[in-house]
Amino acid sequence: MKDFRYTLPYKVRIADINYGGHVSNAAVLSFFQDGRIGYLAALGGFSEMDIGGCGIILPEAHALYRAEMFLNDELLIGVRIDSLKNSSFVMAYRMERAGVVTAEGTTALVAFDYQKRRPCRLPPVFRQAVEEFEGLKENPTVE
């Protein structure tokens, strides 16, 4: 998948289908989350609860639906980090079926200290891993 260094295959399940016979809006956000979890793990064993000393929290999500998706469709979910700020970053997602885009989206994610219940700075180990993997070091975006 062009422009995405991390991809995750996904086969649409019955639980993903709504009354219209196609993938539901909620399922697409779950696909994004599955991709995000896989990306973080592949990046360096990170998780949504630990990106090197803190977790992440999602204050904003956008999804753009390009084509219906159906039961048993074999999708490819691409995930990348487009920009890093001091305490947040933006992830982009693209879903394809046989090379045709079915959905795209972004999520804003904030580094979050779950013990103190407040945002915090991105841990340096996470920032470095992302910059190296995504090639952002040459053109980093900072608040």
N, C-alpha and C positions, 0 to 999 in steps of 0.2 A: 504494500500500500504506500503510495508516494507521500512523502512528507511526514510519515509516522515511523519512528524507529522501534516502537513497541506495538505489537498487535496480539489480539486474543481471539481465537475462533469461538463461536457460540452457535449452538443449534436451538432454535426457538422451541420452547416447551408449551404444553397446554396451559400451564399457569400464566404464561405471558399473553394469552389471547383474551380479548374482551368480547362483549356481546355483539360487536360488529364483525367478528370473525377475523380480526387482524390484531397485531401487537398493540397493547394498551400504552397510553402515555406513561403510566407509572412504571411499566416494564422497561421502557426506554431509559428512564432515570436509573433503574436497577442495572441495566446493561452498562451504563456509564460507570456506576459504582463497581461492578465486577471488573471492568477494564482498569479503573483507578487502583483497585486493590492489587491486581496483577502487576501493574506498572510499578507501584511502590515496592512490591516484593522483589521484582526483577532489578530495580534500581540499586538495591543494596540491602535487602531484607527489611525494608521499612514497612510500616502499616499505618492505617488511619489513626491509630492510637499512639504510634511512636515513629516520628520522623527524625529521631536522634536526640530525644530529650523532651519532646512534647508531641501532642497529637495535632490533628487538623479538624476544623469545623467548616461546614459549607453554608455560607449565608445567601448564595445566589446560584441559580442554575437556569440555563437557556437550552431549549431543544428546538430544532427545525426539522420537520418531517418532510422527506423528499419523495418517499414511495411507501406504499403499504408493505408490511412484513407479515408473513403467515406461518402457521404451524409447520414445523420441521425445516423451515428455511435455514440454510447454513450461512451465517453471517461472519464477517470479520470486523472486529472492533479495533480501531486505531486510537491510540492515546498518546498525547504529548503535553509537555509543559511549554506554553508560549512565552510566559514572562514571569520574572521573579521580582518581588518588591521586598521591603524590609521584613514584613511579617505576613505577607500573603503571596499567592501565585495564582495563575490562571491555567487550567487544564483544558485542552481541546480534544474533542472526540469526533470520530467519523465511523459510521457503520456502512458496510457494503455487503451486497449480495451479488456474487458472480461479477465483481468489478463495478457494479452500479451503486451509487450512493443512495442509501435508504433513509439515513438520518445523520444530523450533525449537531454539535452543541458545545457549550463551554460551561465550566463551573469555576466560580471564584472560591478559593480555599484560603483559610486563615490559620496560621499556626496558633494553637490553643493549648494553654496549660489547664488541663482538666482538674488538677488539684486546687489551683487558685481561681478557677472559673473565669479566666480572662485571656485575651490574646497575648502573644509573646513574639519575639523575633524568630525568624527562621533559623534553625540550628546550622552552624557553618558546615557540618558534615553533610547535611541534606543539600544545602546550596551548592557545595562543591560537586556532589554526585550529579545533580541536575545539570549544572553548567557543563560538565564533562560529557555527559550522555547526550544532551541536546545541542551541544555546540553553542551555548549562550555566552560563554566566557568572553568571546570577541565583542559582543554587542549586548551586555547585560542591561536589563531594565531595572532601575532602582527608583523608589519613591523619592 
